[in-house]
Amino acid sequence: METWKSGITEDLERVLFSEQEIQSKVEELGAEIRRDYDGRRVLMVGILNGCFPFMADLVRGVNTQLEVDFMSVSSYGGETQSSGVVRILKDLNENIAGRHVLLVEDIIDTGLTARYLLDNLQTRHPASVEVCSLLDKREARTEEVPIKYVGFECPDEFVVGYGLDYNGLYRNLPFIGILKPEAINRP
């Protein structure tokens, strides 16, 4: 955090996962995905906006035939907890029938969004659908979601950085930190 001298790091309680820890974990996940999909063409579906740094690093680490597509969904608005209502804001460009799909998420907490997406994608008749999430906030889970590839177990704290945001801010941090309560409650 020392290299980030801007005021945004003052809003953090502490760094949870460093830039180096994240990059190492992304390399591990990329190697595991490459092994599992060897000989098969995978369609990686990133869930915007939070997945973009993770997905960019992950696709470079997979190093096999793959395609990418994106979906954008909303269940938070400007809040720190899911509203419970999932809306698709941007759907896939690709037909996934008969395809091997890997859903890429920045974080799975309640599981509500991921469960909705898995159910939705299954109706499109893919060959397979698996989930890769950088963070797994199991303590917050209300819906069971099978996550095949997990980067880190995440405590039940509000985290930001490396794509994760609060009201659109903090996505550009190269690490993941815990946001101070006073930063959340600030107008």
C-alpha positions as CSV (number, residue, x, y, z in Angstrom):
1,M,0.0,0.0,0.0
2,E,3.0,2.3,0.5
3,T,3.4,2.8,-3.3
4,W,-0.1,4.1,-3.5
5,K,0.1,7.7,-2.0
6,S,-3.3,8.9,-3.1
7,G,-6.1,9.5,-0.6
8,I,-8.0,6.4,-1.5
9,T,-5.7,4.2,0.5
10,E,-6.6,6.2,3.6
11,D,-10.1,4.7,3.3
12,L,-8.7,1.2,3.9
13,E,-8.5,-0.6,7.2
14,R,-5.8,-2.9,5.8
15,V,-4.6,-4.8,2.8
16,L,-6.1,-8.3,2.7
17,F,-4.4,-9.7,-0.4
18,S,-1.3,-8.0,-1.8
19,E,-0.6,-7.5,-5.5
20,Q,2.0,-10.2,-5.4
21,E,-0.3,-12.7,-3.7
22,I,-3.0,-12.0,-6.2
23,Q,-0.7,-12.4,-9.2
24,S,0.7,-15.7,-7.8
25,K,-2.9,-17.0,-7.3
26,V,-4.0,-16.0,-10.7
27,E,-1.1,-17.9,-12.3
28,E,-2.0,-21.0,-10.2
29,L,-5.7,-20.7,-11.4
30,G,-4.6,-20.2,-15.0
31,A,-2.5,-23.4,-14.9
32,E,-5.3,-25.4,-13.3
33,I,-7.8,-24.2,-15.9
34,R,-5.4,-24.9,-18.7
35,R,-4.9,-28.5,-17.5
36,D,-8.6,-29.1,-17.0
37,Y,-9.6,-27.7,-20.4
38,D,-6.7,-29.2,-22.4
39,G,-8.0,-30.1,-25.8
40,R,-11.3,-28.3,-25.3
41,R,-12.1,-24.8,-26.3
42,V,-13.5,-22.9,-23.4
43,L,-15.7,-19.7,-23.4
44,M,-14.8,-17.6,-20.4
45,V,-17.7,-15.4,-19.4
46,G,-16.7,-12.5,-17.3
47,I,-19.2,-10.8,-15.0
48,L,-18.7,-7.0,-15.3
49,N,-17.6,-4.7,-14.0
50,G,-15.6,-6.2,-11.2
51,C,-14.1,-9.1,-13.1
52,F,-12.1,-7.1,-15.6
53,P,-8.6,-7.0,-13.9
54,F,-8.9,-10.6,-12.8
55,M,-10.2,-11.9,-16.1
56,A,-7.5,-10.0,-18.1
57,D,-4.8,-11.5,-16.0
58,L,-6.5,-14.9,-16.0
59,V,-6.9,-15.3,-19.8
60,R,-3.2,-14.5,-20.3
61,G,-2.4,-17.2,-17.8
62,V,-4.6,-19.9,-19.3
63,N,-2.5,-20.1,-22.5
64,T,-4.8,-22.4,-24.5
65,Q,-7.6,-21.9,-27.0
66,L,-10.3,-19.8,-25.5
67,E,-12.9,-17.2,-26.3
68,V,-14.2,-14.5,-24.0
69,D,-17.6,-12.9,-23.6
70,F,-19.1,-10.7,-20.9
71,M,-22.3,-10.2,-19.0
72,S,-23.3,-7.4,-16.8
73,V,-25.7,-7.9,-13.9
74,S,-26.8,-5.9,-10.9
75,S,-27.9,-6.9,-7.5
76,Y,-26.2,-4.2,-5.3
77,G,-27.0,-0.7,-6.7
78,G,-25.0,1.6,-4.4
79,E,-25.3,-0.6,-1.3
80,T,-22.8,-2.9,0.5
81,Q,-25.3,-5.8,0.6
82,S,-27.1,-7.5,-2.3
83,S,-30.7,-6.3,-2.8
84,G,-31.8,-9.8,-3.6
85,V,-33.0,-8.9,-7.1
86,V,-30.7,-9.8,-10.0
87,R,-31.0,-7.9,-13.3
88,I,-29.2,-8.7,-16.5
89,L,-27.9,-5.4,-17.8
90,K,-25.8,-6.9,-20.7
91,D,-26.3,-10.4,-22.0
92,L,-23.9,-12.6,-23.9
93,N,-23.0,-12.0,-27.5
94,E,-22.2,-15.7,-28.1
95,N,-24.6,-18.7,-28.4
96,I,-23.3,-21.1,-25.7
97,A,-25.2,-24.2,-26.8
98,G,-22.8,-27.1,-26.7
99,R,-20.0,-25.0,-25.4
100,H,-17.8,-25.3,-22.4
101,V,-18.5,-22.2,-20.3
102,L,-16.4,-20.9,-17.5
103,L,-18.1,-18.2,-15.5
104,V,-15.5,-15.7,-14.1
105,E,-16.5,-13.7,-11.0
106,D,-14.5,-11.3,-8.8
107,I,-16.3,-12.4,-5.7
108,I,-19.1,-14.7,-4.7
109,D,-20.7,-13.8,-1.4
110,T,-24.4,-14.5,-0.9
111,G,-24.3,-16.7,-4.0
112,L,-27.6,-15.2,-5.2
113,T,-26.2,-13.6,-8.4
114,A,-24.0,-16.7,-9.2
115,R,-26.9,-19.1,-8.6
116,Y,-29.1,-16.9,-10.9
117,L,-26.5,-16.9,-13.6
118,L,-25.8,-20.6,-13.4
119,D,-29.5,-21.4,-13.7
120,N,-29.9,-18.9,-16.5
121,L,-26.9,-20.3,-18.5
122,Q,-28.0,-23.9,-18.0
123,T,-31.3,-23.1,-19.9
124,R,-29.1,-22.3,-23.0
125,H,-27.8,-25.9,-23.2
126,P,-24.0,-25.6,-22.8
127,A,-21.8,-28.7,-22.7
128,S,-20.7,-27.6,-19.3
129,V,-20.7,-24.6,-17.0
130,E,-18.1,-24.1,-14.2
131,V,-17.4,-21.2,-11.9
132,C,-14.1,-19.4,-11.2
133,S,-14.1,-16.8,-8.5
134,L,-11.1,-14.8,-7.2
135,L,-12.8,-14.5,-3.8
136,D,-15.2,-16.8,-2.0
137,K,-17.0,-15.1,0.9
138,R,-18.5,-18.3,2.2
139,E,-19.6,-16.8,5.5
140,A,-22.1,-14.6,3.7
141,R,-23.5,-17.5,1.5
142,T,-27.3,-17.9,1.4
143,E,-27.4,-19.8,-1.9
144,E,-25.2,-22.8,-2.6
145,V,-22.9,-22.4,-5.6
146,P,-20.4,-24.9,-6.9
147,I,-17.2,-23.0,-7.3
148,K,-14.6,-25.2,-9.1
149,Y,-11.8,-22.6,-9.1
150,V,-11.3,-20.4,-6.0
151,G,-8.6,-17.9,-5.5
152,F,-8.9,-16.9,-1.9
153,E,-11.4,-17.5,1.0
154,C,-12.6,-14.0,1.9
155,P,-13.7,-12.9,5.4
156,D,-17.2,-11.4,5.8
157,E,-15.9,-7.8,5.3
158,F,-16.5,-5.2,2.6
159,V,-13.5,-5.5,0.3
160,V,-12.3,-3.3,-2.5
161,G,-9.5,-3.2,-5.1
162,Y,-8.5,-5.3,-8.1
163,G,-11.8,-4.7,-9.7
164,L,-14.0,-4.7,-6.6
165,D,-15.6,-1.3,-5.9
166,Y,-17.7,0.7,-3.6
167,N,-19.9,3.3,-5.5
168,G,-17.6,2.9,-8.5
169,L,-14.4,3.7,-6.6
170,Y,-11.3,1.6,-5.6
171,R,-11.4,-0.7,-8.7
172,N,-8.0,0.5,-9.8
173,L,-6.1,-0.6,-6.6
174,P,-3.7,-3.4,-7.5
175,F,-4.4,-5.2,-4.2
176,I,-7.5,-6.0,-2.2
177,G,-8.2,-4.3,1.0
178,I,-10.9,-4.0,3.7
179,L,-12.8,-0.7,3.5
180,K,-13.1,1.3,6.7
181,P,-16.7,1.6,8.0
182,E,-16.5,5.4,8.0
183,A,-15.6,5.3,4.2
184,I,-18.8,3.3,3.6
185,N,-21.0,5.6,5.6
186,R,-19.5,8.8,4.1
187,P,-21.9,10.8,2.0
